């Protein structure tokens, strides 16, 4: 840091904030990837199609529990 004439306090503050910003960037990236996946699946007709509904009913029969997402 001395070779670049940077104050140590400023660098420490930036490094502390960068960790939080990195977590926020990662969260935004994950949400964006999930949204893009759903959009493409809907576009191709592969999102919650008839095959999915059949598998959900079979799973409900096997587990005896309702699905988390109901048919709309």
Secondary structure, 3 states (H helix, E strand, C coil): CHHHCCCHHHHHHHHHHHHHHHHHHHHHHHHHHHHHHHHHHHHCCCCCCHHHHHHHHHHHHHHCCCCCCCCC
